[in-house]
Amino acid sequence: MNTTGGLSHSRKLSQLDIAVICQRNDHGDALVRALQKTRARIKHIWPMPDEIPSEYDVVFCVLADDLPRRIRGEPGNSPTAIIVVIPANATVDHKLLENCTPHGLVHMPCTPQSVLNNLMLGRSNFLYERRLRQRIEKLDENLRSMKTIERAKVIMMQRDNISEEEAFRQLRLRAMHRRVTIGSLASAIVDAQDILG
């Protein structure tokens, strides 16, 4: 049996900073004890702060009516992995839960295995989400750069009476000579044109 993956997961979990925001009762204490088995650094916080702290890798937080407004960032763009804790015998408001956009969900009373599963799943979902956001930002940046390059080519074509292919060739050569990206050189050309009219 290969236990390398299990050891790797355990090591990763032990390096996490985790906040637990729930009442200090039997269920809350059980949740904290289950998380302590990971050897991660655990901080039990109560009462609930006005803003969910973002300095933790994972935050287990009890579902409250105003939880969405306490989470920093846009919905689905939290700076930390959020795992919502549903109190025992609580009626779940699915719209509220949706507005929290959690990365995981734990029902009280919880089992140590469900806590561990949600911790790994929540952290994994958060990291995947963050990678997707970075890719989207990169694509947006590339799209803006392409639009700027197109504008710079038009400026050069009109100014120097050259073809589109020649304008791009000159942009590329000048960027290589100056050791800058074509996008940054194009941006400088567009900015100069805007200033000079």
N, C-alpha and C positions, 0 to 999 in steps of 0.2 A: 504494500500500500504506500502511495506517495503522500507524504505529510509535508512536503516542502511548501506547497501552496497555503496550507493551513498555518504554518509557522510564519510565512510572509504576511498573511492577513493579520495575524496576531501582533506581529511587530509593527505593522502600519497602524493598527488600532491603538496600540500602547503609546503612540506618539501624538495622539489627538488631544486637543483641549475641548472639553465638552461641558456645556452648561445645561443644567436641568432646572426648568422653571415650572415648578408645581408645588402644591401644598406639601408641608412636612407632616405627612400622615403615614399610615402603614403602606399604602400603595406607592406614595412618593419615595419612601425609604427603600421599598423593594426595587423600584426602578433604579435608584442610585446604586444599590448593592449589585444589581445585575451589570451595570456599567462599570463598576469598580473592578469586576472580574477581568476586564480588558486591560487593566493597568494604565488606562488613559488618565489624564488629569481631569477630575470632575469637580465642578462647582455647583452646589445646590443653591438656587436663588429663589427667595420668596419674601415679600410679595412681588408680583410681576412688575418689572420696571416699565416706565413709560415707553421706552424703545428697546426692542430686542437687541442685546449686545452683539456686535459684529466681529469682536476679536476672537470668538471661538470658532473652531472648525465645524462643530455640530451643536445645534441647540434643540433639546427636547423641550417643548413648551405646551402647557395645557391650553386647550382650545377655549378662547374667551371671545365674547361678542365683538370686541374691538381689536382682536389680534391683527387683522390685516393692516390697520393703521399704525400699529406698533412695529411692524417689520419695515426696515429701511429699504429704499429702492422701489422700483416698479414691481408690480406683481410678476412673479416668475424670474425676477432678477435680484434675488436676495444676496447679500454679501456672505452669507453663511448657509450651511445646510440646515433646513428647518424640518424637524420631525414633530408632528402634532400629537399631543397626548389627549386621548378622549377619556374623561373621568368615568368611573364606574356608574352604570345605570343612566348615563346622560343620553339625551336625545340629540342626535347629530343633525345640525343644520347644514345640509349638503351645499347650499349656496355659499355659506360662510366658509366652509372647508375649501371650496373651490377658490374663493377669493384669497385664501392664505397661500395657495399654490405650494403645499408642502412637498418635501422630498420623500417623506415616509409617514407612517401612521401607526401609533401604538394604542391599543385599548387597555384600560385598566380593569381589573387587575391583570398585570402582564406576566408572562413567563420569561425567564432569562433568555431562552432561545429566541422568542419573538423580539426582544429588545436587541439582541445581537444581530439578528437578521435585518431589522429595520435600520440599525446603525450602519451596517455595511451597505445596504441598498440605498439609504438616504445619502450617504457620503458619495457613493458611486454616481447616483443620479445628479447630485450637485456638480461634481467634477465634469460629468458629461455635458451638462447644461452650460457650464463655464467654457468648455472647449468649443461648443457650438456658437456661443456668443462671440468668442474671439475670432472664429472663422467668418461669421457674419460681418464683424467690424472690419476684418481684412478685406472682404469682398466689397464692402461699401467704400473703403479707402481706395481700392483698385478702380472702382467705377468712377469715383470723383477724379482720380488721376487720369483715367482715360478721357473723360470729358475735358479736362484741362489741356491734355495733349492735343485733342481735336481743335480746341480754340487756338492754341499756340500755332498749330499747323496753318490754320486759316489766316492768322495774322501774318505769318511768314510768307504764305503764298501771295497775299495781297501786297505786302510791303516789298518783297523781292521779285515778284512776278515769276514764281517758280511753280512746278507741279506739286501735287500732294505727296508723291513718292519722294521727291527731292527735299521737300520741307521736312519729312520724317527722317530722311537720311542725314540731313544737316543737324537736326535735333539730336539724333543718336550720336553722331561724331562729336558734337560740342559737349554733350553730357559725358562721354568717355574721356575727352580731353580734360574736362574740369573735375573728373572723378565724382560726379553726382548722378542721381537718377534722372532719367528722361522726365519723369513727373515733376521733380523739383525745378529743373531747368524750364520746363513748360510753364510752371507756375510763376516763375520769375518773369518770363516773357509776357504772360497775361497781365501780371501786376503792373509791369512797366507800361504796357499799352493802356491800362485803365487810368494810370496816373497821368500819362502824356496825352491821353484822349486820342 
